Amino acid sequence: MNNVFARFFFAAAAVAATSAISEESAAQTPAPESAETPAAEAAEPAPKRAVAVRVNGEDAIYEDEISAVIDSVIAARQGQIPPDYVETARKQMRRGLMEQMALTSLLLREAEAAGMSATDADYAEFLSAVGATNVADASRITGMPVKMIDESVLVNKLVSSKTNGIAAPAEEVVRARFDEIVAAHPDATNVPERVKASHILVKVDPGASEEELAAAKAKIDALRERALAGEDFAALARENSDCPSSARGGDLGEFGHGQMVKEFDEAAFSQEIGKVGEVVKTQFGYHVILVTDKQEAKTVGFDDVRDELTRSFVQEAARKAISDFVDSVRSSAKIEYVGDAVYSEPVSAEPTDEPPPRRLPEWAE
């Protein structure tokens, strides 16, 4: 799923949940009383549902639907959200969910009016974006019912269709952008040294005892010996590393100087490619590092970044096309937020003295 329109994924899924919940409610509603049924035996009427959002004067989204979406997603993230942050996460999700659900309901109507249907290729693009192999797997990863996924694929197809026919800019336009960037950021053409590395981490808590430190050191030493003896490093990381990168076989991707803690940085940039390094201790614990590639510092010119800059022009045009379309859909509708506390106070991040990672280039943002 192209990143230009990936933000619609969650919104479309949310509306699909709305449909699923509504259908379930309908299935549980008692059948109309027949002529033979005494009035005294008639079922109690279903309680009135609290409306959260009305679209074009119609009850479109209910409070229980919003809660169900949030519950589903949080359940799928069990273990990833600290227990004391769950309520904050719920508020933060709700803050944007009402607007997204309302907008997505409108986009789904647009897709249906256009006679669109999702193809296998559309599903494949979606599954790739969420890192799933099939729809059931995507449902497990995201916490969204299959119907939500079906709806989100359709909405993403709709918004991506608005980017069809966008042409690449002329070379002189791309070169002008390059010159503009270099004038504003003279160091943008300087590409610093970078390494690509994997690691295995045996985590150590800050207040660990001497015995705990010794046990962690013994464990990492044993893992290093196994790697030196020829065992697959990625397999060892998947089975033993305490870092989230273990899911990728310990792969940390590429990084430059200053993006890792000092001890790790120094070890990674001094190691030879393909060699299992010495054990390194950082504030996180003990690491064994395997450097898999290095890129020396260099200076790039226009020819080196022409294609990347061209892609950025196309992506900008695609974002604008989608934004204009969505804005037109939104502005033509009346969206009324009925529920209380539609928006919660934003969660502010703790201040930090850590310098931000060097951004430029890519190319050049």
C-alpha positions as CSV (number, residue, x, y, z in Angstrom):
1,M,0.0,0.0,0.0
2,N,1.6,3.2,-1.1
3,N,2.5,5.5,1.8
4,V,0.7,8.4,0.1
5,F,-2.6,6.9,0.9
6,A,-1.8,4.5,3.7
7,R,-3.3,6.7,6.4
8,F,-6.8,5.6,5.2
9,F,-6.1,2.0,6.2
10,F,-7.1,2.4,9.8
11,A,-10.1,4.7,9.0
12,A,-11.6,2.3,6.5
13,A,-11.1,-0.6,8.9
14,A,-12.9,1.4,11.5
15,V,-16.0,1.9,9.3
16,A,-16.0,-1.8,8.5
17,A,-16.1,-2.5,12.2
18,T,-19.1,-0.2,12.3
19,S,-20.9,-2.3,9.7
20,A,-20.0,-5.6,11.4
21,I,-21.3,-4.4,14.8
22,S,-24.5,-3.0,13.2
23,E,-25.1,-6.4,11.5
24,E,-24.6,-8.2,14.8
25,S,-27.0,-5.9,16.6
26,A,-29.6,-6.4,13.9
27,A,-29.2,-10.2,14.2
28,Q,-29.8,-10.0,17.9
29,T,-32.9,-7.7,17.7
30,P,-36.1,-9.7,18.4
31,A,-38.4,-10.4,15.4
32,P,-41.6,-8.3,15.2
33,E,-44.4,-9.5,17.3
34,S,-46.8,-11.8,15.4
35,A,-50.6,-11.6,15.6
36,E,-50.6,-14.7,17.8
37,T,-48.1,-13.4,20.3
38,P,-49.7,-11.8,23.4
39,A,-48.5,-8.2,24.0
40,A,-47.4,-9.1,27.5
41,E,-44.9,-11.6,26.0
42,A,-43.4,-9.1,23.6
43,A,-39.7,-8.7,23.9
44,E,-38.3,-5.6,25.6
45,P,-37.3,-3.0,23.0
46,A,-33.5,-2.7,22.5
47,P,-32.0,0.1,24.4
48,K,-31.3,3.3,22.4
49,R,-27.7,3.4,21.3
50,A,-25.6,6.6,22.0
51,V,-24.9,8.4,18.8
52,A,-21.3,9.7,18.4
53,V,-21.3,11.1,14.9
54,R,-24.0,12.1,12.4
55,V,-23.2,12.4,8.7
56,N,-25.6,14.4,6.5
57,G,-28.2,14.3,9.3
58,E,-28.1,10.5,9.7
59,D,-26.9,8.6,12.7
60,A,-23.7,7.2,11.3
61,I,-21.4,6.1,14.1
62,Y,-22.3,5.0,17.6
63,E,-20.3,5.1,20.8
64,D,-20.3,1.3,21.2
65,E,-18.8,1.0,17.7
66,I,-16.0,3.3,18.6
67,S,-15.3,1.4,21.8
68,A,-15.3,-1.9,19.9
69,V,-12.7,-0.7,17.4
70,I,-10.5,0.6,20.1
71,D,-10.9,-2.6,22.2
72,S,-10.0,-4.8,19.2
73,V,-6.9,-2.8,18.3
74,I,-5.7,-2.7,21.9
75,A,-6.2,-6.4,22.3
76,A,-4.1,-7.0,19.2
77,R,-1.4,-4.9,20.8
78,Q,-1.5,-6.7,24.1
79,G,2.0,-6.7,25.6
80,Q,3.1,-3.8,23.4
81,I,1.2,-1.1,25.3
82,P,2.3,-0.6,29.0
83,P,-0.6,-1.3,31.3
84,D,-0.5,2.2,32.8
85,Y,-0.7,3.8,29.3
86,V,-3.7,1.9,28.1
87,E,-6.3,4.5,29.1
88,T,-4.2,7.3,27.6
89,A,-3.9,5.2,24.4
90,R,-7.7,4.8,24.3
91,K,-8.2,8.6,24.6
92,Q,-5.6,9.2,21.9
93,M,-7.2,6.7,19.5
94,R,-10.7,8.1,20.1
95,R,-9.5,11.6,19.5
96,G,-9.0,11.0,15.8
97,L,-11.2,7.9,15.3
98,M,-14.5,9.8,15.2
99,E,-13.4,12.0,12.4
100,Q,-11.7,9.2,10.5
101,M,-14.8,6.9,10.8
102,A,-17.0,9.7,9.5
103,L,-14.7,10.5,6.6
104,T,-14.3,6.8,5.7
105,S,-18.0,6.3,5.6
106,L,-18.2,9.0,2.9
107,L,-15.3,7.5,1.0
108,L,-16.8,4.1,1.0
109,R,-20.0,5.5,-0.5
110,E,-17.8,7.1,-3.2
111,A,-16.1,3.8,-4.0
112,E,-19.4,2.0,-4.2
113,A,-20.9,4.7,-6.4
114,A,-18.0,4.4,-8.7
115,G,-18.6,0.6,-9.0
116,M,-15.2,-0.3,-7.6
117,S,-14.3,-3.7,-6.3
118,A,-11.1,-4.9,-4.8
119,T,-8.9,-7.3,-6.8
120,D,-6.3,-9.8,-5.6
121,A,-3.6,-7.3,-6.5
122,D,-5.2,-4.7,-4.2
123,Y,-5.2,-7.2,-1.4
124,A,-1.6,-8.2,-2.0
125,E,-0.6,-4.5,-1.8
126,F,-2.5,-4.2,1.5
127,L,-1.1,-7.4,3.0
128,S,2.5,-6.3,2.1
129,A,1.9,-3.0,3.9
130,V,0.9,-4.6,7.1
131,G,3.4,-7.4,6.9
132,A,0.8,-10.2,6.6
133,T,0.6,-13.2,4.3
134,N,-3.1,-13.5,4.1
135,V,-6.3,-11.7,5.3
136,A,-6.6,-13.8,8.5
137,D,-3.0,-13.0,9.3
138,A,-3.7,-9.3,8.8
139,S,-6.7,-9.5,11.1
140,R,-4.5,-11.0,13.8
141,I,-1.8,-8.4,13.4
142,T,-4.0,-5.4,13.3
143,G,-6.9,-6.5,15.5
144,M,-9.4,-5.7,12.8
145,P,-12.1,-8.1,11.7
146,V,-11.9,-9.4,8.1
147,K,-14.8,-7.2,7.0
148,M,-12.8,-4.2,8.2
149,I,-9.9,-5.2,6.1
150,D,-12.2,-5.7,3.0
151,E,-13.5,-2.1,3.5
152,S,-10.0,-0.6,4.0
153,V,-8.7,-2.2,0.8
154,L,-11.6,-0.7,-1.1
155,V,-11.1,2.8,0.3
156,N,-7.3,2.6,-0.4
157,K,-8.1,1.6,-4.0
158,L,-10.4,4.6,-4.3
159,V,-7.9,7.2,-3.0
160,S,-5.0,5.7,-5.0
161,S,-7.0,6.0,-8.2
162,K,-6.8,9.7,-7.8
163,T,-3.1,9.5,-8.5
164,N,-3.4,7.9,-11.9
165,G,-1.8,9.8,-14.7
166,I,0.6,11.9,-12.7
167,A,3.6,12.5,-14.9
168,A,7.3,12.8,-13.9
169,P,8.6,16.4,-14.0
170,A,11.0,17.7,-16.7
171,E,14.6,17.3,-15.8
172,E,15.2,21.1,-15.6
173,V,12.5,21.2,-12.8
174,V,14.2,18.4,-10.9
175,R,17.6,20.1,-11.3
176,A,16.2,23.4,-10.0
177,R,15.0,21.6,-6.9
178,F,18.4,20.1,-6.4
179,D,20.1,23.5,-6.7
180,E,17.5,25.0,-4.3
181,I,18.2,22.3,-1.7
182,V,22.0,22.6,-1.9
183,A,21.8,26.4,-1.6
184,A,19.7,26.0,1.6
185,H,21.6,23.0,3.0
186,P,25.2,23.0,1.7
187,D,26.0,19.8,3.5
188,A,23.2,17.8,1.9
189,T,25.5,16.4,-0.7
190,N,27.8,15.1,2.0
191,V,26.8,11.5,2.8
192,P,28.5,10.3,6.0
193,E,29.8,6.9,6.7
194,R,27.1,4.3,7.4
195,V,27.0,0.7,8.5
196,K,24.4,-2.1,8.3
197,A,24.4,-4.4,11.3
198,S,22.6,-7.0,13.3
199,H,22.9,-7.7,17.0
200,I,21.9,-10.0,19.8
201,L,21.0,-8.3,23.1
202,V,20.9,-9.8,26.6
203,K,19.0,-7.1,28.5
204,V,20.2,-5.9,31.9
205,D,18.1,-3.8,34.1
206,P,19.7,-0.6,35.5
207,G,19.5,-1.8,39.1
208,A,20.7,-5.4,38.3
209,S,22.7,-7.2,41.0
210,E,26.2,-8.5,40.5
211,E,24.8,-12.0,40.2
212,E,22.3,-10.8,37.5
213,L,25.1,-9.1,35.6
214,A,27.3,-12.2,35.8
215,A,24.4,-14.4,34.5
216,A,23.7,-12.0,31.6
217,K,27.4,-11.8,30.7
218,A,27.7,-15.6,30.7
219,K,24.7,-15.9,28.5
220,I,26.0,-13.4,25.9
221,D,29.4,-15.0,26.0
222,A,27.9,-18.4,25.2
223,L,25.8,-16.9,22.4
224,R,28.9,-15.3,20.9
225,E,30.8,-18.6,21.0
226,R,27.9,-20.3,19.1
227,A,28.0,-17.6,16.5
228,L,31.8,-17.9,16.1
229,A,31.3,-21.6,15.8
230,G,29.2,-21.1,12.7
231,E,25.6,-21.1,13.9
232,D,23.3,-18.8,12.0
233,F,23.4,-15.3,13.6
234,A,19.9,-14.4,12.6
235,A,18.5,-17.6,14.1
236,L,20.4,-17.0,17.3
237,A,19.0,-13.5,17.5
238,R,15.4,-14.6,16.8
239,E,15.6,-17.2,19.6
240,N,17.6,-15.3,22.2
241,S,17.8,-11.5,21.7
242,D,15.9,-9.2,24.1
243,C,15.7,-6.5,21.5
244,P,12.5,-6.0,19.3
245,S,14.8,-6.4,16.3
246,S,14.9,-10.1,17.2
247,A,11.8,-10.5,15.0
248,R,14.0,-9.5,12.1
249,G,16.9,-11.8,13.1
250,G,18.6,-8.9,14.9
251,D,18.7,-6.7,11.8
252,L,19.0,-3.0,12.7
253,G,19.3,-1.8,9.1
254,E,21.6,1.0,8.1
255,F,22.6,3.8,10.5
256,G,25.1,6.6,10.8
257,H,27.4,7.9,13.5
258,G,25.5,9.2,16.5
259,Q,22.3,7.2,16.0
260,M,23.2,4.5,18.5
261,V,24.5,4.8,22.0
262,K,28.3,5.6,22.2
263,E,29.6,2.1,23.0
264,F,27.5,0.5,20.3
265,D,28.4,3.1,17.8
266,E,32.2,2.8,18.3
267,A,32.0,-1.0,18.1
268,A,29.9,-1.2,15.0
269,F,32.0,1.3,13.0
270,S,35.3,-0.3,14.0
271,Q,34.3,-3.9,13.2
272,E,35.1,-5.7,10.0
273,I,32.3,-6.8,7.7
274,G,31.1,-10.3,8.3
275,K,33.0,-10.7,11.6
276,V,31.3,-11.4,14.9
277,G,32.4,-8.7,17.3
278,E,33.5,-8.7,20.9
279,V,30.8,-8.4,23.6
280,V,29.8,-4.7,24.1
281,K,28.1,-3.4,27.2
282,T,25.7,-0.5,27.0
283,Q,23.0,1.0,29.2
284,F,20.6,-1.6,27.7
285,G,22.8,-4.7,28.5
286,Y,25.2,-6.9,26.6
287,H,25.4,-7.0,22.8
288,V,27.1,-9.1,20.2
289,I,27.3,-7.2,16.9
290,L,27.6,-8.5,13.3
291,V,28.3,-5.8,10.7
292,T,27.0,-6.9,7.3
293,D,27.8,-3.8,5.2
294,K,29.6,-0.5,5.2
295,Q,29.3,2.6,3.1
296,E,32.2,5.0,3.1
297,A,31.6,8.8,3.4
298,K,31.1,10.4,0.0
299,T,29.8,13.4,-1.8
300,V,26.8,13.1,-4.2
301,G,25.9,15.1,-7.2
302,F,22.7,15.7,-9.2
303,D,23.1,12.5,-11.2
304,D,23.3,10.4,-8.0
305,V,20.0,11.7,-6.7
306,R,18.0,12.6,-9.9
307,D,15.8,9.5,-9.7
308,E,15.1,10.0,-6.0
309,L,14.2,13.6,-6.5
310,T,11.9,12.7,-9.4
311,R,10.1,10.2,-7.2
312,S,9.6,12.9,-4.6
313,F,8.0,15.2,-7.1
314,V,5.6,12.4,-8.1
315,Q,4.8,11.6,-4.5
316,E,4.1,15.3,-3.7
317,A,1.7,15.5,-6.6
318,A,0.0,12.3,-5.5
319,R,-0.4,13.5,-2.0
320,K,-2.0,16.7,-3.2
321,A,-4.3,14.9,-5.6
322,I,-5.5,12.7,-2.7
323,S,-5.8,15.6,-0.3
324,D,-7.8,17.7,-2.8
325,F,-10.2,14.7,-3.4
326,V,-10.7,14.0,0.3
327,D,-11.2,17.6,1.1
328,S,-13.9,17.8,-1.6
329,V,-15.6,14.8,-0.2
330,R,-15.4,16.2,3.4
331,S,-16.6,19.7,2.5
332,S,-19.6,18.4,0.6
333,A,-20.9,16.6,3.6
334,K,-22.2,17.7,7.0
335,I,-20.4,16.0,9.8
336,E,-21.8,16.5,13.3
337,Y,-19.9,15.2,16.4
338,V,-22.5,14.4,19.0
339,G,-20.5,12.5,21.6
340,D,-19.0,14.3,24.5
341,A,-15.2,14.9,24.6
342,V,-14.6,14.2,20.9
343,Y,-11.0,15.3,21.4
344,S,-8.8,14.6,24.4
345,E,-5.9,16.6,25.4
346,P,-2.8,15.7,23.4
347,V,-0.2,13.7,25.2
348,S,3.0,15.7,25.4
349,A,6.4,14.0,25.1
350,E,9.0,14.2,27.9
351,P,11.7,16.7,27.1
352,T,15.1,15.3,26.2
353,D,18.6,16.5,25.8
354,E,19.4,14.0,23.1
355,P,20.3,15.6,19.8
356,P,17.9,14.6,17.0
357,P,19.3,12.2,14.4
358,R,20.7,13.9,11.3
359,R,17.9,14.0,8.8
360,L,19.2,15.3,5.4
361,P,19.4,13.7,2.9
362,E,16.7,11.4,1.6
363,W,16.8,13.3,-0.8
364,A,16.8,15.9,0.8
365,E,13.5,15.5,2.6
